[in-house]
Amino acid sequence: MSSTPQQPPASYEAALAELDQLVGRIESGQLPLEQLLTGYQRGAQLLQYCRDQLQAVENQVKVLDAGVLKPWTQE
C-alpha cells in the first residue's frame, strides 16, 4: 500500500473486491503500523464510495417509482 492518493474504483463490484482484500490483509495482523493506517484510510474511502453508489441507485429507484420507495418483496 502506498501513501499516494488512490483512484476511485471502476465500479461498485471492484470497490467491494478491493475492500474484501484489504480487510483480509488488515485482519492478518502482519502489516506494519504505517501500512495499517494507510489501509484503514483506503478502506474508509472504499466504504464511502460503496455507500454513495447505493444511495445513487436508491435515488434512481425512487424516481422510477414516482418518489415512493416501495418495499422489496421476493416473489
C-alpha positions in Angstrom: 0.0 0.0 0.0 1.4 3.3 -1.0 1.0 6.7 0.6 -0.1 8.3 -2.7 -3.8 9.0 -3.2 -5.5 6.2 -4.9 -8.0 6.5 -7.8 -11.7 5.7 -7.2 -12.7 2.2 -8.1 -14.0 1.4 -11.5 -17.3 0.0 -10.1 -19.2 -0.9 -7.0 -18.1 -4.5 -7.5 -14.5 -3.5 -7.9 -14.7 -1.5 -4.7 -16.2 -4.4 -2.8 -13.5 -6.8 -4.1 -10.7 -4.3 -3.1 -12.3 -3.8 0.3 -12.5 -7.5 0.9 -8.8 -8.0 0.1 -7.9 -5.0 2.2 -9.8 -6.3 5.2 -8.1 -9.7 4.9 -4.7 -8.0 4.9 -5.6 -5.9 7.9 -7.0 -8.8 9.9 -3.9 -10.9 9.2 -2.1 -8.7 11.7 1.0 -8.8 9.5 1.0 -5.2 8.3 3.4 -2.6 9.8 1.6 0.3 11.6 2.1 2.8 8.7 0.6 0.4 6.2 -2.2 -0.4 8.7 -3.2 3.2 8.9 -3.0 3.6 5.1 -5.1 0.5 4.6 -7.7 1.8 7.1 -7.9 5.1 5.3 -8.3 3.4 1.9 -11.0 1.2 3.4 -12.9 4.2 4.6 -12.7 5.7 1.1 -14.0 2.5 -0.4 -16.8 2.2 2.1 -17.9 5.8 1.4 -17.7 5.1 -2.4 -20.0 2.0 -1.9 -22.4 3.9 0.3 -22.6 6.7 -2.3 -23.2 4.2 -5.1 -26.0 2.5 -3.2 -27.6 5.9 -2.4 -27.5 6.9 -6.1 -29.2 3.6 -7.0 -31.8 4.1 -4.3 -32.5 7.7 -5.6 -32.9 6.3 -9.1 -35.4 3.7 -7.9 -37.4 6.5 -6.1 -37.6 8.4 -9.3 -38.8 5.3 -11.2 -41.4 4.6 -8.5 -42.7 8.2 -8.6 -41.0 9.3 -5.5 -42.2 6.4 -3.3 -39.7 3.9 -2.2 -41.6 0.6 -2.2 -40.6 -2.3 0.0 -38.9 -5.1 -2.0 -40.7 -8.4 -1.8 -39.3 -11.6 -3.2 -41.8 -13.2 -5.4 
